[in-house]
Amino acid sequence: MVSARASKFKVGDFVRVVKIPSVLQDSAHIDTPGVFERALGKTFRVEGFNDLGHLELVVAEHHPSSDNYQSDTIWIEPQFVTPVSPPA
């Protein structure tokens, strides 16, 4: 079930990460805490939601070649972001 706070956001909205969760699992050994720390204070577009109401944010994109695209995505609870105007 999606929380009431998550429902105030929709895909395409812009949010700023204002806080990061105190406990972050790094089971895939991809420096999950570091990815969240680098996102802190930055603005991102909401790309989607999961079943728990966490917002999907693409925090980094890589284009090593024209046929290869990679991205770093975080799923963050709505209480850790604030809505902002789209970047100019």
Kinemage of the C-alpha trace (Angstrom):
@kinemage 1
@onewidth
@group {chain A} dominant
@subgroup {mainchain}
@vectorlist {calphas} color= white
{ca met a 1} P 0.000 0.000 0.000
{ca val a 2} L 1.347 3.451 -0.954
{ca ser a 3} L 1.559 5.894 1.955
{ca ala a 4} L -0.443 9.125 2.001
{ca arg a 5} L 2.786 11.168 1.812
{ca ala a 6} L 3.931 9.266 -1.285
{ca ser a 7} L 0.621 9.989 -2.996
{ca lys a 8} L 1.396 13.725 -2.914
{ca phe a 9} L 4.100 13.032 -5.499
{ca lys a 10} L 3.597 11.866 -9.052
{ca val a 11} L 5.882 10.691 -11.837
{ca gly a 12} L 7.562 13.702 -13.376
{ca asp a 13} L 7.654 15.777 -10.179
{ca phe a 14} L 11.001 17.144 -9.056
{ca val a 15} L 12.253 16.534 -5.533
{ca arg a 16} L 15.347 17.396 -3.521
{ca val a 17} L 16.900 14.777 -1.262
{ca val a 18} L 17.002 16.494 2.141
{ca lys a 19} L 17.906 13.563 4.387
{ca ile a 20} L 19.112 10.005 3.948
{ca pro a 21} L 17.971 6.925 5.834
{ca ser a 22} L 20.134 6.092 8.844
{ca val a 23} L 20.322 2.408 7.915
{ca leu a 24} L 21.229 1.491 4.345
{ca gln a 25} L 21.937 -2.081 3.271
{ca asp a 26} L 24.795 -2.634 0.819
{ca ser a 27} L 24.178 -6.301 0.062
{ca ala a 28} L 25.181 -5.868 -3.592
{ca his a 29} L 28.483 -4.168 -2.640
{ca ile a 30} L 27.774 -1.099 -4.788
{ca asp a 31} L 28.424 1.524 -2.067
{ca thr a 32} L 24.743 2.163 -1.437
{ca pro a 33} L 25.487 4.606 1.417
{ca gly a 34} L 27.844 6.546 -0.856
{ca val a 35} L 25.256 6.775 -3.638
{ca phe a 36} L 22.710 8.199 -1.187
{ca glu a 37} L 25.264 10.631 0.280
{ca arg a 38} L 26.123 11.949 -3.194
{ca ala a 39} L 22.384 12.488 -3.846
{ca leu a 40} L 21.904 14.534 -0.657
{ca gly a 41} L 20.990 18.134 -1.449
{ca lys a 42} L 20.482 17.465 -5.157
{ca thr a 43} L 17.334 17.617 -7.273
{ca phe a 44} L 15.926 14.676 -9.234
{ca arg a 45} L 12.851 13.779 -11.264
{ca val a 46} L 10.506 11.146 -9.822
{ca glu a 47} L 10.651 8.229 -12.280
{ca gly a 48} L 8.254 5.872 -10.514
{ca phe a 49} L 7.187 4.229 -7.257
{ca asn a 50} L 7.476 0.771 -5.755
{ca asp a 51} L 4.815 -1.150 -3.829
{ca leu a 52} L 5.954 0.445 -0.556
{ca gly a 53} L 5.579 3.989 -1.898
{ca his a 54} L 9.313 4.655 -2.213
{ca leu a 55} L 10.218 7.096 -4.968
{ca glu a 56} L 12.455 5.957 -7.822
{ca leu a 57} L 15.168 8.521 -8.571
{ca val a 58} L 17.853 8.172 -11.247
{ca val a 59} L 20.818 9.795 -9.525
{ca ala a 60} L 23.505 9.184 -12.161
{ca glu a 61} L 23.565 8.266 -15.827
{ca his a 62} L 26.470 6.852 -17.766
{ca his a 63} L 26.839 6.625 -21.542
{ca pro a 64} L 30.117 4.741 -22.047
{ca ser a 65} L 29.210 4.307 -25.702
{ca ser a 66} L 26.302 5.052 -28.011
{ca asp a 67} L 24.886 1.546 -27.575
{ca asn a 68} L 25.511 1.243 -23.828
{ca tyr a 69} L 23.443 3.047 -21.195
{ca gln a 70} L 23.776 2.583 -17.439
{ca ser a 71} L 22.151 4.370 -14.537
{ca asp a 72} L 22.307 4.490 -10.764
{ca thr a 73} L 18.840 4.422 -9.261
{ca ile a 74} L 17.808 4.824 -5.654
{ca trp a 75} L 14.492 4.058 -4.037
{ca ile a 76} L 13.835 6.529 -1.231
{ca glu a 77} L 11.021 7.059 1.228
{ca pro a 78} L 8.970 10.231 0.686
{ca gln a 79} L 9.889 11.673 4.098
{ca phe a 80} L 13.493 12.072 2.913
{ca val a 81} L 12.638 14.405 0.005
{ca thr a 82} L 10.913 17.724 -0.493
{ca pro a 83} L 9.114 18.931 -3.630
{ca val a 84} L 10.885 21.596 -5.698
{ca ser a 85} L 10.268 23.491 -8.902
{ca pro a 86} L 11.684 21.966 -12.101
{ca pro a 87} L 15.254 23.069 -12.825
{ca ala a 88} L 15.539 25.935 -15.278
